[in-house]
Amino acid sequence: MLPKDPVMLLSFVNMKLRDFYGSLEKMCEDLDADKKEIEDKLAGIGYHYDEEKNQFV
């Protein structure tokens, strides 16, 4: 279950990416999460996924 609050979601996703997953795609597949929904929600607070850094910045 992903956090609904965008700031909590940012923290959760970046921690998962840092500690467990090599890409957003792999994380979404493993957690059965909607990649576009995560990207849209975090874009709403000014963050985008940086593939090179493997985090939302």
PyMOL commands that set and color helices and strands:
alter all, ss='L'
color gray80, all
select helices_A, chain A and resi 6-19+24-31+35-43
alter helices_A, ss='H'
color red, helices_A
select strands_A, chain A and resi 49-50+55-56
alter strands_A, ss='S'
color yellow, strands_A
deselect
rebuild
show_as cartoon
